[in-house]
Amino acid sequence: MKIKKNMIWTLTDKKDRNSLELQFEWLRDMNGIPQDLFHHAEGDVAIHTWRVIEELQKLPGYFALTEQDKEKQFSLL
């Protein structure tokens, strides 16, 4: 029996919006949930969440993380 080295925990392999919404009902439920426009002019909870994810993935510090730490950060959003 071979043991895989560097095996990491993952939330899921497919992290695009459509795939995630198909897999997780709680993500689909975010669509259409309004937010206070004063603080979140972008609209509903889903739009805000996806913008946060997109911005996280642009940060230099995110690229410096190990693959396992990137996975953890992604799952916390």
Secondary structure as GFF3:
##gff-version 3
##sequence-region A 1 77
A	DSSP	alpha_helix	17	23	.	.	.	ID=ss1
A	DSSP	alpha_helix	25	28	.	.	.	ID=ss2
A	DSSP	alpha_helix	45	56	.	.	.	ID=ss3
A	DSSP	alpha_helix	60	64	.	.	.	ID=ss4
A	DSSP	alpha_helix	67	76	.	.	.	ID=ss5
###
